[in-house]
């Protein structure tokens, strides 16, 4: 194995661990919150923005490691659903409006 391959695998493992232990559980919490009809707060919106940015940042790793494509795709679909639900739950003037484009959603991996 080359040094670059070892480095890529180390990064991929760290990304996978963070995705499964931190980002995915928090996304599920948001999904439940929205299911109750609640709007997202500033912390939630920041989390979504950072997670979309993170997905864009790691896309090159996923392209080189097909074993992570399923997880990547599931997280992207989950976040898209959260964003769509958040739009439906927004109420009243002055509320923050979300859109996947504004959040920097990753390209469809379809």
Secondary structure as GFF3:
##gff-version 3
##sequence-region A 1 110
A	DSSP	alpha_helix	3	18	.	.	.	ID=ss1
A	DSSP	pi_helix	19	23	.	.	.	ID=ss2
A	DSSP	alpha_helix	24	35	.	.	.	ID=ss3
A	DSSP	alpha_helix	42	64	.	.	.	ID=ss4
A	DSSP	three_ten_helix	66	68	.	.	.	ID=ss5
A	DSSP	alpha_helix	69	89	.	.	.	ID=ss6
A	DSSP	alpha_helix	100	103	.	.	.	ID=ss7
###
